[in-house]
């Protein structure tokens, strides 16, 4: 079973992700590190009582593990209906306060300032596969929506390989918006966590 896309452009395709999760089944797939590798940074920037939105959640166990250590107010979204159905079934009884919604992160259905944290584990990397105009416009829509649904003083945590074009786009976008941006290297890993925080309304 080959789950890799034929080209990086497929990462932006709903069809690719539907097939990916149908073939993968219910077995979790962790992009960019496990909870144990990331918990130091996550606990630093996310407080247990905060309302958290996880964009492009896939079937990662990260939200479940955060929930199990006391983070209750977690909303997970993904464009794949298949994975959202799987995650709802898996968590309905054991984690009743956590929700999973099929939603496009470039057109979110939440009111402004709905969350204190937006958590992105590999999603920006999956969308920003090149620097073509169409791709950059989609990323602009995504980051604008992240900014819209975050409260002032909230945080966007992006776990990324932090390739040059990713950092350039994300840091450039948030700097123009007047956000404070920090980049953290995850210990013993190639992964980095970009933390962006709006400074004013």
C-alpha positions as CSV (number, residue, x, y, z in Angstrom):
1,X,0.0,0.0,0.0
2,X,1.6,3.3,-1.1
3,X,0.2,6.3,0.8
4,X,2.7,8.8,-0.6
5,X,1.3,11.3,-3.2
6,X,2.5,11.2,-6.8
7,X,3.4,14.9,-6.4
8,X,3.4,17.3,-3.5
9,X,0.4,19.1,-5.0
10,X,-1.8,16.2,-3.9
11,X,-1.4,17.2,-0.3
12,X,-3.9,20.0,-1.0
13,X,-6.4,17.6,-2.5
14,X,-9.5,16.4,-0.6
15,X,-9.5,13.2,-2.7
16,X,-5.9,12.4,-1.7
17,X,-6.7,12.7,2.0
18,X,-10.0,10.7,1.7
19,X,-8.0,7.8,0.0
20,X,-5.2,8.2,2.5
21,X,-7.4,7.7,5.5
22,X,-9.5,5.0,3.9
23,X,-6.3,3.0,3.1
24,X,-4.6,3.8,6.4
25,X,-7.7,2.7,8.4
26,X,-7.9,3.7,12.1
27,X,-4.2,3.3,12.8
28,X,-2.8,6.7,13.9
29,X,-0.4,8.5,11.6
30,X,1.9,11.0,13.3
31,X,3.5,13.7,11.2
32,X,6.4,15.5,12.9
33,X,6.7,13.9,16.3
34,X,4.7,12.3,19.0
35,X,3.1,13.9,22.0
36,X,6.0,12.9,24.2
37,X,8.4,14.7,21.9
38,X,6.3,17.8,21.7
39,X,4.7,18.1,25.2
40,X,7.4,20.4,26.6
41,X,6.6,23.1,24.0
42,X,2.9,22.4,24.0
43,X,2.5,22.7,27.8
44,X,4.5,25.9,27.7
45,X,2.1,27.6,25.3
46,X,-1.2,25.9,25.9
47,X,-2.9,26.1,29.3
48,X,-5.4,23.3,30.2
49,X,-8.4,25.7,30.5
50,X,-7.9,27.3,27.1
51,X,-10.1,26.7,24.1
52,X,-7.9,24.9,21.4
53,X,-8.6,24.5,17.7
54,X,-6.5,21.8,15.9
55,X,-6.5,22.4,12.2
56,X,-5.8,19.4,9.8
57,X,-6.1,17.0,12.7
58,X,-6.0,13.8,10.6
59,X,-5.9,10.7,12.9
60,X,-3.0,12.0,15.0
61,X,-3.3,11.0,18.7
62,X,-2.0,14.4,19.8
63,X,-5.5,15.8,20.7
64,X,-6.4,12.6,22.5
65,X,-3.2,12.7,24.6
66,X,-3.7,16.4,25.4
67,X,-7.3,15.6,26.5
68,X,-6.1,12.7,28.6
69,X,-3.7,15.0,30.6
70,X,-6.4,17.6,31.3
71,X,-7.0,19.7,28.2
72,X,-10.7,19.4,27.7
73,X,-11.9,22.2,25.3
74,X,-10.4,20.9,22.1
75,X,-12.1,21.2,18.6
76,X,-10.5,19.3,15.8
77,X,-11.1,20.0,12.1
78,X,-10.1,18.2,8.9
79,X,-11.2,18.3,5.2
80,X,-11.5,14.5,5.2
81,X,-14.9,13.2,6.0
82,X,-13.5,9.7,6.3
83,X,-11.0,10.7,9.1
84,X,-13.5,12.9,11.0
85,X,-16.0,9.9,11.1
86,X,-13.2,7.6,12.3
87,X,-12.1,10.0,15.0
88,X,-15.7,10.7,16.2
89,X,-16.3,7.0,16.5
90,X,-13.0,6.4,18.4
91,X,-13.5,9.3,20.9
92,X,-17.3,9.7,21.4
93,X,-17.4,7.6,24.6
94,X,-13.9,8.1,26.0
95,X,-13.5,11.8,25.3
96,X,-17.1,13.3,25.2
97,X,-16.0,16.9,25.5
98,X,-13.7,16.8,22.5
99,X,-15.3,17.5,19.0
100,X,-14.3,16.6,15.5
101,X,-15.8,18.5,12.5
102,X,-15.4,18.3,8.8
103,X,-14.3,21.8,7.8
104,X,-12.0,23.6,5.4
105,X,-9.5,25.7,7.4
106,X,-9.5,28.3,4.6
107,X,-13.2,28.9,5.2
108,X,-13.9,28.2,8.9
109,X,-17.4,28.3,10.2
110,X,-16.5,29.7,13.7
111,X,-17.2,33.2,14.9
112,X,-14.3,35.7,15.2
113,X,-12.1,35.3,18.3
114,X,-13.5,31.8,19.2
115,X,-10.2,30.2,20.3
116,X,-7.2,31.0,22.5
117,X,-4.9,28.5,20.7
118,X,-4.8,27.2,17.1
119,X,-2.6,24.2,16.9
120,X,-1.2,23.1,13.5
121,X,0.9,19.9,13.3
122,X,2.3,19.7,9.7
123,X,-0.7,21.3,8.1
124,X,1.0,24.5,6.9
125,X,3.7,22.3,5.4
126,X,1.2,20.1,3.6
127,X,-0.5,23.2,2.1
128,X,2.6,25.3,1.3
129,X,4.3,22.8,-1.1
130,X,5.6,25.4,-3.5
131,X,5.6,29.2,-4.1
132,X,3.2,29.3,-7.0
133,X,0.6,32.1,-6.8
134,X,-2.4,29.8,-6.3
135,X,-0.6,28.0,-3.4
136,X,0.4,31.3,-1.8
137,X,-3.2,32.6,-2.0
138,X,-4.5,29.5,-0.3
139,X,-2.0,29.9,2.5
140,X,-3.0,33.5,2.8
141,X,-6.6,32.5,3.2
142,X,-5.6,29.8,5.8
143,X,-3.4,32.2,7.9
144,X,-6.1,35.0,7.7
145,X,-8.7,32.5,9.0
146,X,-6.3,31.5,11.8
147,X,-5.9,35.1,12.8
148,X,-9.7,35.7,12.6
149,X,-10.6,32.8,14.9
150,X,-7.9,33.6,17.5
151,X,-8.6,35.9,20.4
152,X,-6.2,38.8,21.0
153,X,-3.4,37.3,23.2
154,X,-4.1,33.9,21.7
155,X,-1.4,31.8,20.0
156,X,-0.9,30.0,16.7
157,X,1.4,27.0,17.3
158,X,2.7,25.5,14.1
159,X,4.8,22.3,14.2
160,X,6.8,22.3,11.0
161,X,10.0,21.2,9.3
162,X,10.5,25.0,8.9
163,X,11.9,24.9,5.4
164,X,13.1,28.3,4.2
165,X,9.9,29.0,2.1
166,X,7.6,28.0,5.0
167,X,9.4,30.3,7.5
168,X,9.5,33.2,5.0
169,X,5.8,33.0,4.3
170,X,4.6,32.4,7.9
171,X,7.0,34.9,9.6
172,X,6.4,37.4,6.9
173,X,2.6,37.1,7.2
174,X,2.5,37.4,11.0
175,X,5.1,40.1,11.2
176,X,3.0,42.3,8.8
177,X,0.0,41.6,11.0
178,X,2.0,42.9,14.0
179,X,2.2,39.5,15.7
180,X,5.0,38.4,17.9
181,X,6.7,35.3,16.4
182,X,9.0,32.8,18.0
183,X,10.6,29.6,16.5
184,X,11.6,26.7,18.7
185,X,13.8,23.7,17.7
186,X,12.2,20.5,19.0
187,X,14.9,18.6,21.0
188,X,16.5,15.7,19.1
189,X,14.4,16.4,16.0
190,X,14.4,18.2,12.7
191,X,11.0,19.7,13.7
192,X,10.5,23.3,14.8
193,X,7.5,25.0,16.5
194,X,6.6,28.4,15.2
195,X,4.6,30.3,17.8
196,X,2.7,33.5,16.6
197,X,0.7,35.7,18.9
198,X,-1.5,38.7,18.0
199,X,-0.5,41.8,20.0
200,X,-3.5,44.0,19.4
201,X,-7.1,43.9,18.1
